[in-house]
Amino acid sequence: MITAGLTNSFKQQLLLAVHDFSVDTIKIALYTSAATLDASTTVYTTSNETSGTAYTAGGEILTGVTVTLTGSIAYVSFNNPTWNGSSFTTRGALIYNSSKSNKSIGVLNFGLDQTTVNQQFQIQFPPNNADNALIRIS
C-alpha cells in the first residue's frame, strides 16, 4: 500500500538540520502497487521499485530545486521529472535525499497504475507557490 505524505523521519530531520535543499541531491524513485510506502518510510528502498525501459533503479535527480519564502510560508519547488521513451507500470513514488544516506522525504500515490509503452512519463507536481507546493511549511 502506498500512502501519500511527508515522512515522519523527514519532519524530525528538518528540525535537526539534516536536509539542505540548496546543495543536496534530491531524487525521485518510482514504485509498483506492491510497494509499501507511507509516513513510516525512512529511506529509499529497491523493494517493489518500478522496472522497465528508460527507468533506472534509484530514479531521477529532481532539477530546479528552489526554496522560497512568501510571507510566512516557506516551500520547495521542483521541475516535473520526465522519463522519455519509457515502458513500465508505476503506482507511486518516493522523494528522497541521496546526499544524506538516501533519507526519505515524501511519498506520492498516483491513485491508479500508470502504464507507458514507449512514450513519455511525466509527474506533474502541483503549482510551485505558497498555496500549492508539494512541500510547504507555514
N, CA, C and O atoms as a GROMACS GRO file, in nm:
protein
  552
    1MET      N    1   0.085  -0.118   0.000
    1MET     CA    2   0.000   0.000   0.000
    1MET      C    3   0.089   0.124   0.000
    1MET      O    4   0.192   0.129   0.068
    2ILE      N    5   0.048   0.223  -0.077
    2ILE     CA    6   0.122   0.348  -0.086
    2ILE      C    7   0.033   0.459  -0.032
    2ILE      O    8  -0.075   0.485  -0.085
    3THR      N    9   0.079   0.524   0.074
    3THR     CA   10   0.004   0.633   0.136
    3THR      C   11   0.085   0.762   0.123
    3THR      O   12   0.198   0.770   0.173
    4ALA      N   13   0.028   0.860   0.057
    4ALA     CA   14   0.099   0.985   0.026
    4ALA      C   15   0.116   1.074   0.149
    4ALA      O   16   0.034   1.073   0.241
    5GLY      N   17   0.225   1.149   0.148
    5GLY     CA   18   0.251   1.248   0.251
    5GLY      C   19   0.399   1.258   0.283
    5GLY      O   20   0.479   1.176   0.237
    6LEU      N   21   0.434   1.358   0.361
    6LEU     CA   22   0.572   1.370   0.407
    6LEU      C   23   0.600   1.260   0.508
    6LEU      O   24   0.511   1.219   0.582
    7THR      N   25   0.723   1.212   0.510
    7THR     CA   26   0.756   1.105   0.604
    7THR      C   27   0.785   1.163   0.742
    7THR      O   28   0.832   1.276   0.755
    8ASN      N   29   0.756   1.084   0.844
    8ASN     CA   30   0.779   1.128   0.982
    8ASN      C   31   0.925   1.158   1.008
    8ASN      O   32   0.958   1.256   1.075
    9SER      N   33   1.014   1.074   0.955
    9SER     CA   34   1.157   1.096   0.977
    9SER      C   35   1.201   1.228   0.915
    9SER      O   36   1.286   1.298   0.972
   10PHE      N   37   1.146   1.264   0.800
   10PHE     CA   38   1.180   1.392   0.736
   10PHE      C   39   1.139   1.509   0.825
   10PHE      O   40   1.214   1.606   0.839
   11LYS      N   41   1.022   1.501   0.882
   11LYS     CA   42   0.976   1.610   0.970
   11LYS      C   43   1.072   1.631   1.086
   11LYS      O   44   1.105   1.744   1.119
   12GLN      N   45   1.116   1.522   1.146
   12GLN     CA   46   1.211   1.533   1.257
   12GLN      C   47   1.346   1.584   1.208
   12GLN      O   48   1.407   1.669   1.272
   13GLN      N   49   1.391   1.533   1.094
   13GLN     CA   50   1.521   1.572   1.041
   13GLN      C   51   1.527   1.718   1.000
   13GLN      O   52   1.634   1.779   1.001
   14LEU      N   53   1.414   1.777   0.963
   14LEU     CA   54   1.411   1.920   0.934
   14LEU      C   55   1.455   2.000   1.057
   14LEU      O   56   1.531   2.096   1.045
   15LEU      N   57   1.405   1.961   1.173
   15LEU     CA   58   1.439   2.032   1.297
   15LEU      C   59   1.582   2.004   1.342
   15LEU      O   60   1.638   2.079   1.422
   16LEU      N   61   1.642   1.898   1.289
   16LEU     CA   62   1.780   1.865   1.321
   16LEU      C   63   1.878   1.916   1.214
   16LEU      O   64   1.998   1.889   1.220
   17ALA      N   65   1.825   1.990   1.116
   17ALA     CA   66   1.906   2.048   1.007
   17ALA      C   67   1.979   1.942   0.926
   17ALA      O   68   2.094   1.964   0.886
   18VAL      N   69   1.915   1.829   0.900
   18VAL     CA   70   1.976   1.722   0.821
   18VAL      C   71   1.973   1.755   0.672
   18VAL      O   72   2.072   1.732   0.602
   19HIS      N   73   1.863   1.808   0.622
   19HIS     CA   74   1.844   1.831   0.479
   19HIS      C   75   1.876   1.976   0.443
   19HIS      O   76   1.837   2.069   0.514
   20ASP      N   77   1.946   1.994   0.331
   20ASP     CA   78   1.973   2.127   0.277
   20ASP      C   79   1.938   2.124   0.128
   20ASP      O   80   2.020   2.084   0.046
   21PHE      N   81   1.819   2.166   0.096
   21PHE     CA   82   1.770   2.159  -0.041
   21PHE      C   83   1.852   2.245  -0.138
   21PHE      O   84   1.842   2.228  -0.259
   22SER      N   85   1.931   2.337  -0.086
   22SER     CA   86   2.010   2.423  -0.174
   22SER      C   87   2.136   2.353  -0.227
   22SER      O   88   2.192   2.397  -0.327
   23VAL      N   89   2.180   2.246  -0.162
   23VAL     CA   90   2.302   2.177  -0.206
   23VAL      C   91   2.286   2.025  -0.219
   23VAL      O   92   2.360   1.963  -0.295
   24ASP      N   93   2.194   1.965  -0.147
   24ASP     CA   94   2.178   1.819  -0.150
   24ASP      C   95   2.117   1.773  -0.282
   24ASP      O   96   2.047   1.849  -0.349
   25THR      N   97   2.145   1.648  -0.319
   25THR     CA   98   2.085   1.587  -0.438
   25THR      C   99   1.957   1.518  -0.397
   25THR      O  100   1.958   1.422  -0.320
   26ILE      N  101   1.846   1.568  -0.450
   26ILE     CA  102   1.713   1.515  -0.419
   26ILE      C  103   1.669   1.430  -0.539
   26ILE      O  104   1.676   1.475  -0.653
   27LYS      N  105   1.625   1.309  -0.511
   27LYS     CA  106   1.585   1.217  -0.619
   27LYS      C  107   1.441   1.171  -0.599
   27LYS      O  108   1.382   1.187  -0.493
   28ILE      N  109   1.388   1.114  -0.706
   28ILE     CA  110   1.254   1.056  -0.702
   28ILE      C  111   1.259   0.918  -0.767
   28ILE      O  112   1.305   0.903  -0.880
   29ALA      N  113   1.212   0.818  -0.694
   29ALA     CA  114   1.208   0.680  -0.742
   29ALA      C  115   1.062   0.637  -0.758
   29ALA      O  116   0.976   0.680  -0.682
   30LEU      N  117   1.036   0.553  -0.857
   30LEU     CA  118   0.901   0.507  -0.886
   30LEU      C  119   0.880   0.365  -0.832
   30LEU      O  120   0.974   0.286  -0.823
   31TYR      N  121   0.755   0.335  -0.796
   31TYR     CA  122   0.722   0.206  -0.734
   31TYR      C  123   0.594   0.147  -0.792
   31TYR      O  124   0.507   0.218  -0.841
   32THR      N  125   0.586   0.014  -0.783
   32THR     CA  126   0.466  -0.058  -0.826
   32THR      C  127   0.362  -0.056  -0.714
   32THR      O  128   0.390  -0.012  -0.602
   33SER      N  129   0.243  -0.104  -0.745
   33SER     CA  130   0.135  -0.110  -0.646
   33SER      C  131   0.165  -0.207  -0.532
   33SER      O  132   0.098  -0.203  -0.429
   34ALA      N  133   0.264  -0.294  -0.549
   34ALA     CA  134   0.301  -0.389  -0.445
   34ALA      C  135   0.389  -0.326  -0.336
   34ALA      O  136   0.416  -0.389  -0.234
   35ALA      N  137   0.434  -0.204  -0.358
   35ALA     CA  138   0.523  -0.137  -0.263
   35ALA      C  139   0.448  -0.098  -0.136
   35ALA      O  140   0.328  -0.072  -0.138
   36THR      N  141   0.523  -0.093  -0.027
   36THR     CA  142   0.471  -0.041   0.100
   36THR      C  143   0.549   0.085   0.131
   36THR      O  144   0.664   0.080   0.175
   37LEU      N  145   0.484   0.199   0.107
   37LEU     CA  146   0.544   0.330   0.132
   37LEU      C  147   0.442   0.414   0.207
   37LEU      O  148   0.326   0.421   0.167
   38ASP      N  149   0.486   0.479   0.314
   38ASP     CA  150   0.396   0.566   0.391
   38ASP      C  151   0.478   0.656   0.481
   38ASP      O  152   0.599   0.668   0.463
   39ALA      N  153   0.414   0.719   0.577
   39ALA     CA  154   0.482   0.813   0.667
   39ALA      C  155   0.594   0.747   0.745
   39ALA      O  156   0.686   0.816   0.790
   40SER      N  157   0.590   0.616   0.763
   40SER     CA  158   0.694   0.548   0.839
   40SER      C  159   0.816   0.509   0.755
   40SER      O  160   0.915   0.459   0.810
   41THR      N  161   0.813   0.533   0.625
   41THR     CA  162   0.926   0.503   0.538
   41THR      C  163   1.042   0.596   0.574
   41THR      O  164   1.026   0.718   0.577
   42THR      N  165   1.158   0.540   0.601
   42THR     CA  166   1.271   0.622   0.646
   42THR      C  167   1.380   0.642   0.541
   42THR      O  168   1.450   0.743   0.542
   43VAL      N  169   1.393   0.546   0.448
   43VAL     CA  170   1.497   0.556   0.345
   43VAL      C  171   1.447   0.497   0.213
   43VAL      O  172   1.350   0.421   0.209
   44TYR      N  173   1.515   0.533   0.106
   44TYR     CA  174   1.491   0.474  -0.026
   44TYR      C  175   1.511   0.323  -0.017
   44TYR      O  176   1.602   0.275   0.050
   45THR      N  177   1.426   0.249  -0.086
   45THR     CA  178   1.437   0.105  -0.093
   45THR      C  179   1.417   0.058  -0.237
   45THR      O  180   1.348   0.124  -0.314
   46THR      N  181   1.476  -0.054  -0.272
   46THR     CA  182   1.456  -0.112  -0.404
   46THR      C  183   1.338  -0.210  -0.405
   46THR      O  184   1.300  -0.259  -0.511
   47SER      N  185   1.280  -0.237  -0.290
   47SER     CA  186   1.169  -0.332  -0.280
   47SER      C  187   1.047  -0.282  -0.357
   47SER      O  188   0.991  -0.177  -0.325
   48ASN      N  189   1.008  -0.356  -0.458
   48ASN     CA  190   0.893  -0.325  -0.544
   48ASN      C  191   0.910  -0.194  -0.620
   48ASN      O  192   0.812  -0.126  -0.653
   49GLU      N  193   1.036  -0.158  -0.647
   49GLU     CA  194   1.062  -0.041  -0.731
   49GLU      C  195   1.025  -0.076  -0.875
   49GLU      O  196   1.043  -0.189  -0.919
   50THR      N  197   0.974   0.021  -0.946
   50THR     CA  198   0.939   0.004  -1.088
   50THR      C  199   1.063  -0.038  -1.166
   50THR      O  200   1.175   0.002  -1.134
   51SER      N  201   1.041  -0.118  -1.270
   51SER     CA  202   1.149  -0.150  -1.362
   51SER      C  203   1.092  -0.149  -1.503
   51SER      O  204   0.972  -0.170  -1.523
   52GLY      N  205   1.177  -0.123  -1.598
   52GLY     CA  206   1.133  -0.122  -1.737
   52GLY      C  207   1.222  -0.031  -1.820
   52GLY      O  208   1.321   0.024  -1.772
   53THR      N  209   1.184  -0.016  -1.945
   53THR     CA  210   1.260   0.065  -2.039
   53THR      C  211   1.261   0.211  -1.995
   53THR      O  212   1.157   0.267  -1.961
   54ALA      N  213   1.379   0.272  -1.997
   54ALA     CA  214   1.402   0.414  -1.965
   54ALA      C  215   1.390   0.445  -1.817
   54ALA      O  216   1.388   0.561  -1.777
   55TYR      N  217   1.382   0.340  -1.735
   55TYR     CA  218   1.382   0.363  -1.590
   55TYR      C  219   1.505   0.296  -1.530
   55TYR      O  220   1.533   0.180  -1.557
   56THR      N  221   1.578   0.371  -1.449
   56THR     CA  222   1.696   0.320  -1.381
   56THR      C  223   1.667   0.314  -1.232
   56THR      O  224   1.611   0.408  -1.176
   57ALA      N  225   1.705   0.204  -1.169
   57ALA     CA  226   1.685   0.191  -1.024
   57ALA      C  227   1.743   0.314  -0.954
   57ALA      O  228   1.851   0.362  -0.988
   58GLY      N  229   1.670   0.363  -0.856
   58GLY     CA  230   1.710   0.484  -0.786
   58GLY      C  231   1.638   0.607  -0.838
   58GLY      O  232   1.635   0.711  -0.773
   59GLY      N  233   1.581   0.594  -0.957
   59GLY     CA  234   1.501   0.704  -1.011
   59GLY      C  235   1.583   0.815  -1.072
   59GLY      O  236   1.695   0.793  -1.120
   60GLU      N  237   1.527   0.934  -1.070
   60GLU     CA  238   1.585   1.051  -1.135
   60GLU      C  239   1.620   1.158  -1.032
   60GLU      O  240   1.558   1.167  -0.926
   61ILE      N  241   1.719   1.238  -1.065
   61ILE     CA  242   1.751   1.356  -0.984
   61ILE      C  243   1.647   1.462  -1.014
   61ILE      O  244   1.618   1.491  -1.130
   62LEU      N  245   1.590   1.520  -0.909
   62LEU     CA  246   1.496   1.631  -0.928
   62LEU      C  247   1.576   1.758  -0.957
   62LEU      O  248   1.672   1.790  -0.886
   63THR      N  249   1.536   1.828  -1.060
   63THR     CA  250   1.606   1.950  -1.100
   63THR      C  251   1.522   2.073  -1.065
   63THR      O  252   1.404   2.062  -1.030
   64GLY      N  253   1.584   2.188  -1.074
   64GLY     CA  254   1.514   2.311  -1.045
   64GLY      C  255   1.470   2.324  -0.901
   64GLY      O  256   1.369   2.388  -0.871
   65VAL      N  257   1.545   2.263  -0.810
   65VAL     CA  258   1.508   2.265  -0.668
   65VAL      C  259   1.533   2.406  -0.614
   65VAL      O  260   1.645   2.458  -0.619
   66THR      N  261   1.427   2.466  -0.563
   66THR     CA  262   1.435   2.602  -0.512
   66THR      C  263   1.356   2.612  -0.382
   66THR      O  264   1.246   2.558  -0.371
   67VAL      N  265   1.413   2.680  -0.284
   67VAL     CA  266   1.343   2.707  -0.159
   67VAL      C  267   1.304   2.854  -0.160
   67VAL      O  268   1.388   2.941  -0.182
   68THR      N  269   1.176   2.881  -0.136
   68THR     CA  270   1.123   3.016  -0.143
   68THR      C  271   1.045   3.048  -0.016
   68THR      O  272   0.981   2.961   0.042
   69LEU      N  273   1.051   3.173   0.025
   69LEU     CA  274   0.970   3.221   0.136
   69LEU      C  275   0.876   3.328   0.081
   69LEU      O  276   0.921   3.430   0.028
   70THR      N  277   0.745   3.304   0.094
   70THR     CA  278   0.643   3.400   0.054
   70THR      C  279   0.560   3.431   0.176
   70THR      O  280   0.484   3.347   0.224
   71GLY      N  281   0.574   3.552   0.227
   71GLY     CA  282   0.506   3.587   0.351
   71GLY      C  283   0.559   3.500   0.463
   71GLY      O  284   0.678   3.503   0.492
   72SER      N  285   0.471   3.424   0.525
   72SER     CA  286   0.513   3.337   0.635
   72SER      C  287   0.521   3.190   0.593
   72SER      O  288   0.534   3.102   0.678
   73ILE      N  289   0.513   3.162   0.463
   73ILE     CA  290   0.515   3.024   0.414
   73ILE      C  291   0.643   2.997   0.336
   73ILE      O  292   0.674   3.066   0.238
   74ALA      N  293   0.717   2.897   0.379
   74ALA     CA  294   0.835   2.851   0.307
   74ALA      C  295   0.795   2.726   0.228
   74ALA      O  296   0.721   2.641   0.277
   75TYR      N  297   0.846   2.717   0.105
   75TYR     CA  298   0.813   2.599   0.024
   75TYR      C  299   0.928   2.563  -0.068
   75TYR      O  300   1.015   2.644  -0.098
   76VAL      N  301   0.926   2.437  -0.110
   76VAL     CA  302   1.027   2.383  -0.202
   76VAL      C  303   0.958   2.357  -0.335
   76VAL      O  304   0.848   2.302  -0.340
   77SER      N  305   1.024   2.398  -0.442
   77SER     CA  306   0.969   2.368  -0.574
   77SER      C  307   1.068   2.284  -0.654
   77SER      O  308   1.189   2.290  -0.633
   78PHE      N  309   1.014   2.205  -0.745
   78PHE     CA  310   1.091   2.116  -0.831
   78PHE      C  311   1.038   2.127  -0.972
   78PHE      O  312   0.922   2.162  -0.993
   79ASN      N  313   1.122   2.096  -1.071
   79ASN     CA  314   1.073   2.076  -1.207
   79ASN      C  315   1.003   1.940  -1.212
   79ASN      O  316   1.033   1.852  -1.132
   80ASN      N  317   0.911   1.924  -1.305
   80ASN     CA  318   0.841   1.797  -1.322
   80ASN      C  319   0.938   1.693  -1.379
   80ASN      O  320   0.993   1.716  -1.487
   81PRO      N  321   0.959   1.580  -1.312
   81PRO     CA  322   1.050   1.479  -1.366
   81PRO      C  323   0.987   1.405  -1.482
   81PRO      O  324   0.866   1.381  -1.485
   82THR      N  325   1.072   1.369  -1.580
   82THR     CA  326   1.023   1.307  -1.703
   82THR      C  327   1.110   1.187  -1.739
   82THR      O  328   1.233   1.192  -1.728
   83TRP      N  329   1.045   1.080  -1.783
   83TRP     CA  330   1.113   0.963  -1.837
   83TRP      C  331   1.068   0.950  -1.982
   83TRP      O  332   0.953   0.916  -2.008
   84ASN      N  333   1.157   0.977  -2.076
   84ASN     CA  334   1.124   0.971  -2.220
   84ASN      C  335   1.140   0.830  -2.273
   84ASN      O  336   1.228   0.756  -2.229
   85GLY      N  337   1.054   0.792  -2.367
   85GLY     CA  338   1.062   0.660  -2.429
   85GLY      C  339   1.046   0.546  -2.332
   85GLY      O  340   1.105   0.440  -2.349
   86SER      N  341   0.966   0.568  -2.229
   86SER     CA  342   0.954   0.469  -2.122
   86SER      C  343   0.848   0.362  -2.151
   86SER      O  344   0.750   0.386  -2.221
   87SER      N  345   0.873   0.245  -2.094
   87SER     CA  346   0.776   0.135  -2.096
   87SER      C  347   0.780   0.070  -1.959
   87SER      O  348   0.869  -0.009  -1.929
   88PHE      N  349   0.683   0.105  -1.875
   88PHE     CA  350   0.675   0.049  -1.740
   88PHE      C  351   0.539   0.080  -1.680
   88PHE      O  352   0.460   0.157  -1.736
   89THR      N  353   0.513   0.019  -1.564
   89THR     CA  354   0.392   0.047  -1.487
   89THR      C  355   0.435   0.093  -1.349
   89THR      O  356   0.522   0.033  -1.286
   90THR      N  357   0.373   0.201  -1.302
   90THR     CA  358   0.406   0.255  -1.171
   90THR      C  359   0.279   0.302  -1.100
   90THR      O  360   0.181   0.338  -1.164
   91ARG      N  361   0.282   0.301  -0.968
   91ARG     CA  362   0.167   0.344  -0.888
   91ARG      C  363   0.201   0.463  -0.798
   91ARG      O  364   0.112   0.541  -0.763
   92GLY      N  365   0.328   0.477  -0.762
   92GLY     CA  366   0.364   0.585  -0.670
   92GLY      C  367   0.512   0.615  -0.676
   92GLY      O  368   0.585   0.559  -0.758
   93ALA      N  369   0.554   0.705  -0.588
   93ALA     CA  370   0.694   0.749  -0.590
   93ALA      C  371   0.741   0.785  -0.450
   93ALA      O  372   0.661   0.812  -0.360
   94LEU      N  373   0.873   0.783  -0.434
   94LEU     CA  374   0.937   0.827  -0.311
   94LEU      C  375   1.037   0.937  -0.346
   94LEU      O  376   1.124   0.917  -0.430
   95ILE      N  377   1.023   1.051  -0.282
   95ILE     CA  378   1.122   1.157  -0.293
   95ILE      C  379   1.219   1.136  -0.178
   95ILE      O  380   1.177   1.118  -0.063
   96TYR      N  381   1.349   1.139  -0.208
   96TYR     CA  382   1.448   1.113  -0.104
   96TYR      C  383   1.576   1.192  -0.129
   96TYR      O  384   1.599   1.242  -0.239
   97ASN      N  385   1.657   1.202  -0.026
   97ASN     CA  386   1.780   1.279  -0.030
   97ASN      C  387   1.898   1.184  -0.047
   97ASN      O  388   1.942   1.122   0.050
   98SER      N  389   1.950   1.174  -0.170
   98SER     CA  390   2.061   1.080  -0.193
   98SER      C  391   2.192   1.131  -0.134
   98SER      O  392   2.287   1.054  -0.119
   99SER      N  393   2.199   1.260  -0.101
   99SER     CA  394   2.320   1.314  -0.037
   99SER      C  395   2.327   1.280   0.111
   99SER      O  396   2.434   1.289   0.172
  100LYS      N  397   2.216   1.241   0.168
  100LYS     CA  398   2.208   1.212   0.311
  100LYS      C  399   2.163   1.069   0.335
  100LYS      O  400   2.058   1.045   0.394
  101SER      N  401   2.242   0.975   0.288
  101SER     CA  402   2.217   0.832   0.310
  101SER      C  403   2.079   0.787   0.262
  101SER      O  404   2.019   0.698   0.322
  102ASN      N  405   2.030   0.849   0.155
  102ASN     CA  406   1.901   0.812   0.094
  102ASN      C  407   1.783   0.828   0.189
  102ASN      O  408   1.686   0.751   0.182
  103LYS      N  409   1.790   0.927   0.277
  103LYS     CA  410   1.681   0.951   0.373
  103LYS      C  411   1.555   0.996   0.299
  103LYS      O  412   1.561   1.076   0.206
  104SER      N  413   1.441   0.943   0.341
  104SER     CA  414   1.313   0.972   0.277
  104SER      C  415   1.267   1.114   0.307
  104SER      O  416   1.300   1.172   0.410
  105ILE      N  417   1.188   1.168   0.214
  105ILE     CA  418   1.128   1.300   0.230
  105ILE      C  419   0.976   1.289   0.221
  105ILE      O  420   0.905   1.333   0.311
  106GLY      N  421   0.927   1.231   0.113
  106GLY     CA  422   0.783   1.221   0.096
  106GLY      C  423   0.743   1.112  -0.001
  106GLY      O  424   0.824   1.065  -0.082
  107VAL      N  425   0.617   1.073   0.008
  107VAL     CA  426   0.560   0.965  -0.073
  107VAL      C  427   0.448   1.023  -0.159
  107VAL      O  428   0.367   1.103  -0.112
  108LEU      N  429   0.444   0.980  -0.285
  108LEU     CA  430   0.335   1.017  -0.376
  108LEU      C  431   0.258   0.891  -0.414
  108LEU      O  432   0.317   0.785  -0.432
  109ASN      N  433   0.127   0.903  -0.425
  109ASN     CA  434   0.043   0.794  -0.473
  109ASN      C  435  -0.032   0.847  -0.594
  109ASN      O  436  -0.102   0.948  -0.585
  110PHE      N  437  -0.018   0.780  -0.709
  110PHE     CA  438  -0.082   0.826  -0.832
  110PHE      C  439  -0.229   0.786  -0.842
  110PHE      O  440  -0.296   0.822  -0.939
  111GLY      N  441  -0.280   0.713  -0.744
  111GLY     CA  442  -0.422   0.676  -0.742
  111GLY      C  443  -0.453   0.549  -0.816
  111GLY      O  444  -0.530   0.466  -0.768
  112LEU      N  445  -0.395   0.533  -0.933
  112LEU     CA  446  -0.412   0.415  -1.017
  112LEU      C  447  -0.278   0.380  -1.079
  112LEU      O  448  -0.188   0.464  -1.084
  113ASP      N  449  -0.263   0.257  -1.125
  113ASP     CA  450  -0.144   0.223  -1.200
  113ASP      C  451  -0.134   0.311  -1.323
  113ASP      O  452  -0.233   0.334  -1.393
  114GLN      N  453  -0.014   0.360  -1.349
  114GLN     CA  454   0.014   0.440  -1.468
  114GLN      C  455   0.108   0.357  -1.555
  114GLN      O  456   0.217   0.320  -1.512
  115THR      N  457   0.064   0.328  -1.678
  115THR     CA  458   0.141   0.243  -1.768
  115THR      C  459   0.181   0.320  -1.892
  115THR      O  460   0.099   0.389  -1.953
  116THR      N  461   0.308   0.309  -1.928
  116THR     CA  462   0.357   0.370  -2.051
  116THR      C  463   0.411   0.260  -2.141
  116THR      O  464   0.463   0.159  -2.093
  117VAL      N  465   0.399   0.279  -2.271
  117VAL     CA  466   0.456   0.189  -2.368
  117VAL      C  467   0.529   0.275  -2.471
  117VAL      O  468   0.467   0.334  -2.559
  118ASN      N  469   0.661   0.280  -2.458
  118ASN     CA  470   0.746   0.359  -2.545
  118ASN      C  471   0.696   0.503  -2.561
  118ASN      O  472   0.684   0.555  -2.672
  119GLN      N  473   0.669   0.564  -2.449
  119GLN     CA  474   0.622   0.703  -2.452
  119GLN      C  475   0.676   0.779  -2.331
  119GLN      O  476   0.744   0.721  -2.246
  120GLN      N  477   0.647   0.906  -2.324
  120GLN     CA  478   0.693   0.989  -2.214
  120GLN      C  479   0.605   0.970  -2.091
  120GLN      O  480   0.482   0.966  -2.100
  121PHE      N  481   0.671   0.958  -1.977
  121PHE     CA  482   0.600   0.958  -1.849
  121PHE      C  483   0.650   1.078  -1.771
  121PHE      O  484   0.771   1.095  -1.753
  122GLN      N  485   0.558   1.162  -1.726
  122GLN     CA  486   0.596   1.281  -1.651
  122GLN      C  487   0.508   1.294  -1.528
  122GLN      O  488   0.387   1.277  -1.534
  123ILE      N  489   0.572   1.324  -1.415
  123ILE     CA  490   0.497   1.353  -1.293
  123ILE      C  491   0.471   1.503  -1.293
  123ILE      O  492   0.564   1.583  -1.302
  124GLN      N  493   0.346   1.539  -1.282
  124GLN     CA  494   0.306   1.680  -1.278
  124GLN      C  495   0.290   1.721  -1.132
  124GLN      O  496   0.189   1.690  -1.069
  125PHE      N  497   0.390   1.792  -1.080
  125PHE     CA  498   0.380   1.841  -0.943
  125PHE      C  499   0.278   1.954  -0.936
  125PHE      O  500   0.249   2.018  -1.037
  126PRO      N  501   0.222   1.979  -0.818
  126PRO     CA  502   0.131   2.094  -0.802
  126PRO      C  503   0.206   2.223  -0.834
  126PRO      O  504   0.329   2.224  -0.837
  127PRO      N  505   0.132   2.332  -0.857
  127PRO     CA  506   0.199   2.460  -0.886
  127PRO      C  507   0.299   2.496  -0.776
  127PRO      O  508   0.275   2.474  -0.657
  128ASN      N  509   0.411   2.553  -0.820
  128ASN     CA  510   0.516   2.592  -0.726
  128ASN      C  511   0.486   2.729  -0.668
  128ASN      O  512   0.539   2.831  -0.712
  129ASN      N  513   0.399   2.729  -0.566
  129ASN     CA  514   0.368   2.853  -0.496
  129ASN      C  515   0.332   2.821  -0.351
  129ASN      O  516   0.318   2.705  -0.313
  130ALA      N  517   0.317   2.924  -0.272
  130ALA     CA  518   0.294   2.907  -0.128
  130ALA      C  519   0.163   2.834  -0.095
  130ALA      O  520   0.151   2.774   0.012
  131ASP      N  521   0.067   2.838  -0.186
  131ASP     CA  522  -0.062   2.773  -0.161
  131ASP      C  523  -0.067   2.628  -0.204
  131ASP      O  524  -0.150   2.551  -0.154
  132ASN      N  525   0.020   2.587  -0.296
  132ASN     CA  526   0.005   2.456  -0.358
  132ASN      C  527   0.129   2.368  -0.360
  132ASN      O  528   0.116   2.248  -0.386
  133ALA      N  529   0.244   2.419  -0.333
  133ALA     CA  530   0.368   2.341  -0.346
  133ALA      C  531   0.360   2.210  -0.267
  133ALA      O  532   0.292   2.202  -0.164
  134LEU      N  533   0.428   2.111  -0.315
  134LEU     CA  534   0.427   1.978  -0.255
  134LEU      C  535   0.479   1.980  -0.111
  134LEU      O  536   0.423   1.913  -0.024
  135ILE      N  537   0.585   2.055  -0.087
  135ILE     CA  538   0.643   2.065   0.048
  135ILE      C  539   0.632   2.210   0.092
  135ILE      O  540   0.693   2.299   0.033
  136ARG      N  541   0.551   2.234   0.198
  136ARG     CA  542   0.527   2.369   0.249
  136ARG      C  543   0.533   2.369   0.401
  136ARG      O  544   0.494   2.273   0.466
  137ILE      N  545   0.584   2.478   0.455
  137ILE     CA  546   0.584   2.497   0.600
  137ILE      C  547   0.524   2.635   0.626
  137ILE      O  548   0.571   2.736   0.575
  138SER      N  549   0.419   2.636   0.707
  138SER     CA  550   0.355   2.765   0.735
  138SER      C  551   0.355   2.795   0.884
  138SER      O  552   0.306   2.900   0.926
   0.00000   0.00000   0.00000
